[in-house]
Amino acid sequence: MTKTSKESKKPEKKIPKQTAKKNPKNKPEKRTFPYIFLRILLYSGWATFIIVALQFLVFLIFTKIFGNFSDNPLIFAFYSLIYYSLSVLVIIFLPKKILKKQTASREDLGLKDLPTFSDIGLSPVAFIIYLIFATILTALFSLFPWFNANEAQNLGLNTYMNSTEMIFTFFSVAIIAPIAEEIIFRGWLYDKLRKLFPGKLSIVFSILIVSAIFGLIHDQFNVAVNVFAMSVVCCLLREITGTIYSGILLHILKNTIAFLLVYVYHIL
C-alpha cells in the first residue's frame, strides 16, 4: 500500500462552522408607540413649520421690495417660484446636509423614471373620483352651521387680467404649486410616514395624516375639505403606480379648471 493510499484513509478533520456574528445593524428596529408618535410629530411638524415660516418670510421680503405685489401677476409668479422652490429644498434636502446622509432618493419621492401612459390615463379617472369624494365630504360638513361651502378662496389676485397676466397667474397656480406640493406631501412626507407604521394599516394612517395636514395649511374650511379629498386620491394613486406623476397631473387638472372658472369665465 502506498503512502498516498494510507493518507487517503485518514479521517478528515471536521472544521467547526463559524457562527455568524450578529450584526446589530441588521436587527429590525423596535418601533414602540412613543417612537412612532414622535416621528409623526417630527416629519409633520418639520414640513408644516417650513411651509408656514417660508411663506411668511418670503411674502414679507417681497412686500418690502415690491409693495402689494399680489396685484402684479409677474411678481406673484416669481414669488411662487421662490417660495415653493425654497420649501422643497429646505424640507427635503436640508436634513441631508445636516445629517450627512441620504434622506430621500428619487424613488422615495415618487419620481423614479418618467411618467407613463398609465399615469396620464389614470389622472382624469382619478379626477372624477376626487370630485365625487369631495362632493360627499362637502355635503357632510355642510350639516354644521359654521361651515360655508361657498366661501371663495382669496389668493389676493385681481380676477380681471389681460392675456399676459393670465399666463403668469396660470404658471403660478396650475404648474408651480401642484408640482411642489405633490413632491412635498405625496412624495416626501407620505414616504416617511408609509415606512414608519407597521403592518397593513400603514397606508390608511399615512393617507389620513398627510391629507389632514395638507388640508389644514389651506386655512379655509371649505378649501381644506376639498383638498383633503384630492390628497386622499393622490396618495392612492401613488400606491397604485409607485410614483407621484398621476397625482401631479390630477393636481394640475384640478387647479387648471379652478383657474378657468375664476379668472377666465368668472364663474366662481
HELIX and SHEET records of a PDB file:
HELIX    1   1 LYS A    3  SER A    8  1                                   6    
HELIX    2   2 PRO A   24  ASN A   26  5                                   3    
HELIX    3   3 PHE A   33  PHE A   66  1                                  34    
HELIX    4   4 PHE A   69  ASP A   71  5                                   3    
HELIX    5   5 PRO A   73  VAL A   88  1                                  16    
HELIX    6   6 LEU A   89  PHE A   93  3                                   5    
HELIX    7   7 LEU A   94  LEU A   99  1                                   6    
HELIX    8   8 PHE A  117  PHE A  141  1                                  25    
HELIX    9   9 SER A  163  PHE A  170  1                                   8    
HELIX   10  10 PHE A  171  ILE A  176  3                                   6    
HELIX   11  11 ALA A  177  GLU A  181  1                                   5    
HELIX   12  12 GLU A  182  LEU A  189  3                                   8    
HELIX   13  13 TYR A  190  LEU A  196  1                                   7    
HELIX   14  14 SER A  202  LEU A  216  1                                  15    
HELIX   15  15 PHE A  221  THR A  241  1                                  21    
HELIX   16  16 TYR A  245  PHE A  259  1                                  15    
HELIX   17  17 LEU A  260  VAL A  264  3                                   5    
END                                                                             
